[in-house]
């Protein structure tokens, strides 16, 4: 009978300590933890992939308001809030005019500065996608390194659109 009490006490202490450890969990600590699992790509590495022949999917996980003024050529908008719900839905990809990425294909995600992209990449890895990358520094680092490969959706802003299509990974 004493063994049952000891086991119950050990389980209770473990439960309490597990709950108390989550009190210090913040978005920053989640990003830092995800960096242990997520491989980051520099803009140069992304450009090399985009210039190559390998199939890849480039996903912008920002909100529509962040996406429309400027985004990386060839990317599809799939905001962080709906990523888990849309990534494996054929209808989403059909509506975007793209093929749904297979779990063993390269998937590259980005946000504005990098943190949401890292969390999105971690989510996709958890969902079973095998080759997931996030862009180090997000869209801002890409925009500075390759301004000619940034799409401006001027239709959304009331003008025409410009494009510099790299082809490849869509």
C-alpha contacts under 8 A as a table, 3 or more apart, distances in Angstrom:
res1	aa1	res2	aa2	distance
1	X	4	X	5.39
1	X	5	X	6.80
2	X	5	X	5.14
2	X	6	X	6.28
3	X	6	X	5.07
3	X	7	X	6.12
4	X	7	X	5.13
4	X	8	X	6.08
5	X	8	X	5.04
5	X	9	X	6.08
6	X	9	X	5.09
6	X	10	X	6.11
7	X	10	X	5.11
7	X	11	X	6.10
8	X	11	X	5.12
8	X	12	X	6.05
9	X	12	X	5.02
9	X	13	X	6.10
10	X	13	X	5.20
10	X	14	X	6.11
11	X	14	X	5.06
11	X	15	X	6.08
12	X	15	X	5.08
12	X	16	X	6.15
13	X	16	X	5.14
13	X	17	X	6.11
14	X	17	X	5.21
14	X	18	X	6.01
15	X	18	X	5.12
15	X	19	X	6.20
16	X	19	X	5.20
16	X	20	X	6.13
17	X	20	X	5.02
17	X	21	X	6.16
18	X	21	X	5.33
18	X	22	X	6.85
19	X	22	X	5.49
19	X	23	X	7.13
20	X	23	X	5.40
20	X	24	X	7.91
21	X	24	X	6.15
21	X	25	X	7.49
22	X	25	X	5.08
25	X	29	X	6.05
25	X	30	X	6.92
26	X	29	X	5.18
26	X	30	X	6.19
27	X	30	X	5.02
27	X	31	X	6.16
28	X	31	X	5.10
28	X	32	X	6.19
29	X	32	X	5.03
29	X	33	X	6.11
30	X	33	X	5.12
30	X	34	X	6.10
30	X	119	X	7.62
31	X	34	X	5.03
31	X	35	X	6.22
31	X	115	X	6.17
31	X	116	X	7.99
31	X	118	X	6.48
31	X	119	X	6.13
32	X	35	X	5.22
32	X	36	X	7.26
33	X	36	X	5.71
33	X	37	X	7.74
34	X	37	X	5.44
34	X	38	X	6.10
34	X	118	X	6.62
34	X	119	X	6.47
34	X	122	X	5.96
35	X	38	X	5.08
35	X	39	X	7.27
35	X	118	X	6.84
37	X	122	X	6.93
38	X	118	X	6.61
38	X	121	X	6.43
38	X	122	X	6.17
38	X	132	X	7.26
38	X	133	X	6.33
38	X	134	X	7.09
39	X	132	X	7.29
39	X	133	X	5.20
39	X	134	X	6.54
40	X	133	X	5.60
40	X	134	X	4.94
40	X	135	X	5.54
40	X	136	X	5.32
41	X	44	X	7.88
41	X	45	X	5.72
41	X	46	X	6.18
41	X	133	X	6.52
41	X	134	X	6.09
41	X	135	X	4.84
41	X	136	X	5.57
42	X	45	X	5.18
42	X	46	X	6.29
42	X	135	X	6.07
42	X	136	X	5.48
43	X	46	X	5.02
43	X	47	X	6.06
43	X	135	X	7.01
43	X	136	X	7.55
43	X	141	X	6.82
43	X	142	X	5.36
43	X	145	X	6.72
43	X	146	X	7.84
44	X	47	X	5.05
44	X	48	X	6.25
45	X	48	X	5.08
45	X	49	X	6.38
46	X	49	X	5.09
46	X	50	X	6.11
46	X	135	X	7.66
47	X	50	X	4.96
47	X	51	X	6.01
48	X	51	X	5.06
48	X	52	X	6.18
49	X	52	X	5.13
49	X	53	X	7.74
49	X	54	X	7.14
50	X	53	X	7.87
50	X	166	X	6.89
50	X	167	X	7.68
50	X	168	X	6.05
50	X	169	X	6.35
51	X	166	X	7.07
51	X	168	X	6.90
52	X	168	X	7.06
53	X	168	X	6.43
53	X	169	X	7.92
54	X	168	X	7.61
54	X	169	X	7.18
55	X	105	X	6.84
55	X	106	X	6.85
55	X	168	X	7.04
55	X	169	X	5.16
55	X	170	X	7.46
56	X	101	X	7.70
56	X	105	X	6.22
56	X	106	X	4.64
56	X	107	X	5.74
56	X	108	X	7.43
56	X	168	X	7.87
56	X	169	X	4.58
56	X	170	X	6.61
57	X	75	X	7.31
57	X	101	X	6.57
57	X	105	X	7.91
57	X	106	X	6.33
57	X	107	X	4.85
57	X	108	X	6.16
57	X	169	X	5.71
57	X	170	X	5.76
58	X	74	X	6.87
58	X	75	X	4.69
58	X	76	X	6.38
58	X	107	X	6.06
58	X	108	X	4.83
58	X	109	X	5.90
58	X	110	X	7.97
58	X	169	X	7.31
58	X	170	X	7.43
59	X	75	X	5.32
59	X	76	X	5.03
59	X	77	X	5.93
59	X	78	X	6.24
59	X	107	X	7.43
59	X	108	X	6.10
59	X	109	X	4.71
59	X	110	X	6.45
60	X	67	X	7.35
60	X	71	X	7.57
60	X	75	X	6.21
60	X	76	X	5.91
60	X	77	X	4.79
60	X	78	X	5.94
60	X	79	X	6.66
60	X	109	X	5.89
60	X	110	X	5.19
60	X	111	X	5.97
61	X	77	X	6.26
61	X	78	X	5.24
61	X	79	X	3.96
61	X	80	X	4.73
61	X	83	X	7.54
61	X	109	X	6.65
61	X	110	X	5.98
61	X	111	X	5.40
61	X	116	X	7.35
61	X	117	X	6.67
61	X	120	X	7.44
62	X	66	X	5.96
62	X	67	X	6.17
62	X	77	X	7.34
62	X	78	X	7.48
62	X	79	X	5.04
62	X	80	X	6.38
62	X	110	X	7.66
62	X	111	X	5.15
62	X	112	X	6.82
62	X	116	X	7.98
63	X	66	X	5.29
63	X	67	X	6.18
63	X	77	X	8.00
63	X	79	X	5.35
63	X	80	X	7.55
64	X	67	X	4.92
64	X	68	X	6.09
64	X	77	X	7.33
64	X	79	X	7.37
65	X	68	X	5.91
65	X	69	X	7.47
66	X	69	X	6.60
66	X	70	X	7.54
66	X	112	X	7.92
67	X	70	X	5.72
67	X	71	X	5.70
67	X	77	X	7.14
68	X	71	X	6.89
68	X	152	X	6.99
68	X	153	X	5.47
68	X	154	X	7.97
68	X	156	X	6.58
69	X	152	X	5.57
69	X	153	X	5.78
69	X	154	X	7.12
69	X	156	X	7.72
69	X	157	X	7.40
70	X	150	X	6.18
70	X	151	X	5.44
70	X	152	X	4.70
70	X	153	X	6.59
71	X	75	X	7.22
71	X	139	X	7.25
71	X	150	X	5.46
71	X	151	X	5.27
71	X	152	X	6.85
72	X	75	X	5.74
72	X	139	X	7.35
72	X	142	X	7.70
72	X	143	X	7.91
72	X	149	X	6.26
72	X	150	X	4.80
72	X	151	X	5.98
73	X	149	X	5.64
73	X	150	X	5.60
73	X	151	X	5.47
73	X	163	X	7.53
73	X	164	X	6.74
73	X	165	X	5.95
73	X	166	X	6.86
74	X	165	X	6.80
74	X	166	X	7.10
74	X	167	X	7.00
74	X	169	X	7.08
74	X	170	X	6.21
75	X	170	X	7.51
76	X	96	X	7.38
78	X	82	X	6.72
78	X	83	X	5.84
78	X	86	X	7.60
78	X	87	X	7.88
79	X	82	X	5.68
79	X	83	X	5.97
80	X	83	X	5.14
80	X	116	X	7.25
80	X	120	X	6.48
81	X	84	X	7.73
82	X	85	X	5.27
82	X	86	X	6.06
83	X	86	X	5.42
83	X	87	X	5.63
83	X	120	X	7.62
84	X	87	X	5.91
84	X	88	X	7.93
84	X	123	X	7.60
84	X	124	X	7.76
85	X	88	X	7.34
85	X	89	X	7.62
86	X	89	X	5.20
86	X	92	X	6.25
87	X	92	X	7.68
87	X	100	X	7.58
88	X	100	X	6.92
89	X	92	X	5.58
89	X	93	X	6.91
89	X	100	X	7.61
90	X	93	X	5.29
90	X	94	X	6.05
90	X	99	X	8.00
90	X	100	X	6.28
91	X	94	X	4.98
91	X	95	X	6.02
92	X	95	X	5.25
92	X	96	X	6.30
93	X	96	X	4.93
93	X	97	X	6.09
93	X	98	X	5.12
93	X	99	X	5.81
93	X	100	X	5.48
94	X	97	X	4.92
94	X	98	X	5.87
94	X	99	X	6.97
95	X	98	X	7.70
98	X	170	X	6.39
99	X	170	X	7.56
101	X	105	X	6.28
101	X	106	X	7.95
101	X	107	X	7.41
102	X	105	X	5.36
102	X	129	X	7.75
103	X	128	X	6.44
103	X	129	X	4.35
103	X	130	X	5.97
103	X	131	X	7.80
104	X	129	X	6.23
104	X	130	X	5.29
104	X	131	X	6.30
105	X	129	X	7.77
105	X	130	X	7.26
105	X	131	X	6.16
106	X	130	X	7.70
106	X	131	X	4.84
106	X	132	X	5.96
106	X	133	X	7.72
107	X	129	X	7.93
107	X	131	X	6.20
107	X	132	X	4.83
107	X	133	X	6.34
108	X	121	X	7.75
108	X	132	X	5.78
108	X	133	X	4.73
108	X	134	X	5.57
108	X	135	X	7.22
109	X	117	X	5.49
109	X	118	X	7.85
109	X	120	X	7.05
109	X	121	X	6.46
109	X	132	X	7.71
109	X	133	X	6.33
109	X	134	X	4.90
109	X	135	X	6.56
110	X	114	X	6.37
110	X	116	X	7.44
110	X	117	X	4.55
110	X	118	X	7.80
110	X	134	X	5.72
110	X	135	X	5.45
110	X	138	X	5.18
110	X	139	X	6.36
111	X	114	X	5.53
111	X	115	X	7.28
111	X	116	X	5.84
111	X	117	X	5.10
111	X	138	X	5.11
111	X	139	X	5.89
112	X	116	X	7.98
112	X	137	X	7.60
112	X	138	X	5.00
112	X	139	X	4.84
112	X	140	X	5.97
113	X	116	X	7.87
113	X	136	X	7.88
113	X	137	X	4.73
113	X	138	X	4.24
113	X	139	X	6.22
113	X	140	X	6.01
113	X	141	X	7.63
114	X	117	X	5.15
114	X	118	X	6.24
114	X	134	X	7.34
114	X	135	X	6.48
114	X	136	X	5.83
114	X	137	X	4.57
114	X	138	X	4.14
114	X	139	X	7.60
115	X	118	X	5.18
115	X	119	X	6.45
115	X	137	X	7.97
115	X	138	X	7.85
116	X	119	X	5.06
116	X	120	X	5.98
117	X	120	X	4.96
117	X	121	X	6.02
117	X	134	X	5.53
117	X	135	X	7.12
117	X	138	X	7.10
118	X	121	X	5.07
118	X	122	X	6.21
118	X	134	X	5.61
119	X	122	X	5.04
119	X	123	X	6.24
120	X	123	X	5.03
120	X	124	X	6.31
121	X	124	X	5.11
121	X	125	X	6.21
121	X	132	X	5.91
121	X	133	X	6.20
121	X	134	X	6.12
122	X	125	X	5.10
122	X	126	X	6.19
123	X	126	X	5.03
123	X	127	X	6.22
124	X	127	X	4.89
124	X	128	X	6.47
124	X	129	X	5.51
124	X	132	X	7.02
125	X	128	X	5.21
125	X	129	X	4.95
125	X	130	X	6.21
125	X	131	X	7.89
125	X	132	X	6.57
126	X	129	X	7.33
129	X	132	X	6.53
134	X	138	X	7.67
135	X	138	X	5.07
135	X	139	X	7.59
136	X	141	X	7.45
137	X	140	X	6.49
137	X	141	X	5.33
137	X	142	X	7.93
138	X	141	X	5.83
138	X	142	X	6.78
139	X	142	X	5.06
139	X	143	X	5.96
140	X	143	X	5.08
140	X	144	X	6.28
141	X	144	X	5.27
141	X	145	X	6.19
142	X	145	X	5.11
142	X	146	X	5.70
142	X	147	X	7.41
143	X	146	X	5.39
143	X	147	X	4.88
143	X	149	X	7.78
143	X	150	X	6.46
144	X	147	X	5.94
146	X	149	X	5.54
146	X	150	X	7.17
147	X	150	X	5.47
148	X	164	X	6.84
149	X	163	X	7.97
149	X	164	X	5.76
149	X	165	X	7.42
149	X	166	X	7.74
150	X	163	X	7.78
150	X	164	X	7.37
151	X	162	X	6.41
151	X	163	X	5.50
151	X	164	X	6.88
152	X	161	X	6.22
152	X	162	X	5.90
152	X	163	X	7.20
153	X	156	X	5.73
153	X	157	X	7.00
153	X	160	X	7.54
153	X	161	X	5.20
153	X	162	X	7.03
154	X	157	X	4.75
154	X	158	X	5.91
154	X	159	X	4.65
154	X	160	X	5.10
154	X	161	X	4.76
154	X	162	X	7.40
155	X	158	X	4.92
155	X	159	X	4.82
155	X	160	X	5.16
155	X	161	X	5.83
156	X	159	X	7.39
167	X	170	X	7.20
